[in-house]
Amino acid sequence: MLINLRPMSEFDFNQFLDASIDNYAKEKAAAGNWRAEEAFEKSRQEFDRLLPEGRNTEGHTLYTIVVEGSEEKVGSLWVKMDWNAKEAFIYEFNVHDEKQGNGFGTEAINVLERILTEHGITGLSLHVFAHNKQAIRLYERLGFATTNINMKKILD
């Protein structure tokens, strides 16, 4: 199985944006960072701030993860490059729920690493919500190391 990372079309970007704003709001609420009633609006504002020019925002690359040969779209990947620091940061990485567990995520990260290395990027970072155990296992398997831990206690 080979995966290609294709720059997102406008159509794919609009689908990505709608789903991502909603998902990020749910994740932030589940993590206790935002109240549920304000999460969607805060999420939309965050995306507007980070991607003011949409998929053409400088320094950001948005990919559709595609299965080579079949052209099947199985997910998305949003990466920001800091050329001065030679670092990249994954803002969002998603393999569609029904496609998870088939190696698509591993292969997509491997392809991304090759692309970044070819462009002189020497570090790749990301954020993962602590409750997303499946993603944490994937990232650890791929060689990512924990660099920070935020902790919170809910007080009654």
N, C-alpha and C positions, 0 to 999 in steps of 0.2 A: 504494500500500500504506500503510495506516495502522495504527499500533500503539497499543494501550491498555496502560497500566500499572494493573493491578488489585491492590488489597490481597490478599495471599495468604490463601486459605482454610486451615483447619486441615489438610485433606488435602494440599494443595499444599505447605504448610510442612513437613509430615512427610517428604514425598518430597524436598524441597529440602534438609532437614537431613541426611538419610541420604547423599545424593549429595555434598553440600558438605563434610561431615566427611571423607569418603573422598578426595575430590578435593584438599582442602587438605592432607591428610596426604601425598598423593603429590607435590604441588607443593613442600612444605617439604623433603621427602626429596630430590627431584630438584635443588633449589636448594642442597643441602648444609647446610641449617639444622638438620635433625633426622636422627637415625639411623632407617633404615627400620623397625626393630623397635619403636621407641617412637613413631613418627609418628602412628599412628591414635589412640592414647590421648591424646597431647598435643593433637591436633586436637580431639578430643571435649571435652577440658577447656577449650580456648580458646573453643569455641562455647558451652559452659555458662556461662563467665565473661561473654562478650559479650552473650548473650541469656538472662539468668536467668529471664525471664518469657516465653520463647519468642517467638512473633510479636507478642506484646503488650508487649514490652520498651519502656519509655518512651524516646523519642528516636530509635528505630529504626523504619524502615518497610521492609517486605518486599513486593515486588511480583511478580506473575506477568505476564510479557510475553505479551500476547494479540493476535493478528491480528484487527483489527476486521472484523466481518461473518461470518467463519468461526468465531470463538471458539477458534481453534487456539492452544494454548499452545506458545510457541517458546523460552521461557527464563525467567530470574528475575533480580531486581535487589534488592540489599539496601543501603539507604542510612541513614546516621546523620546527624541534624541537630544542629548546635550553634547554637541560636537566638541566644545572646549574641554569638558571633563572626560570625554570619550566614554560616556555612560548612557545607558538607555533605561527607561522605566516603562513597565507594562501598566497602563492605566486600566485596561480591561482585557480579559481573555475569557472567551466563552465557547465551549463546545456544546451544541444543542443537546438537551437532556437525553433524547432518544439515541444519540450517537456516542454518549459517554461510555467509557470502558472498552473501547475498540482500538485504542492506540492513537486516535486522531490528535489528542492534546499533546502527547509526547512528541509525535512527529512534527506538529506545528511549532513547538518550542525549538526542536532541533533545527528546523528550516530557518526560523528566526535567528537563532544563534549563528548560523552560517552567513546569513545576510549581514548581520551586525558586524561579525568578524571581518568580512570582506570590505566593510566601510570603516574599519579602524576602531570600532567600538570595543572596549575591553571589559566593560561591566554591565550587568543586567540586573535590575532590581524590580520588585513588585510589592504590592500590599495584598494581604489575604485576610479576610475576616476570620477570627479565631473559631467561629462555629462551623466553618467550611472545612471539615476534616478531610474530605475527599481531595480537595484542592491542595491542602497542606501536604498530604501524602505524595501527591504527584510532584509538587515542587521539590520536596526533600529527595525523592527518587531521582530527579533531574539535576541534583547537586546544589540547589539553593540552600543557603544557611540563614538561620534566624539572626537578624541584626538588631531588632528592637522588639520589646514586648510592652504593650499598654495593658493595664489591668484596671478593672472597675468593680466596685462592690455596690450593690443596690441597698440603700438604707431604708428601713421601714418607717 
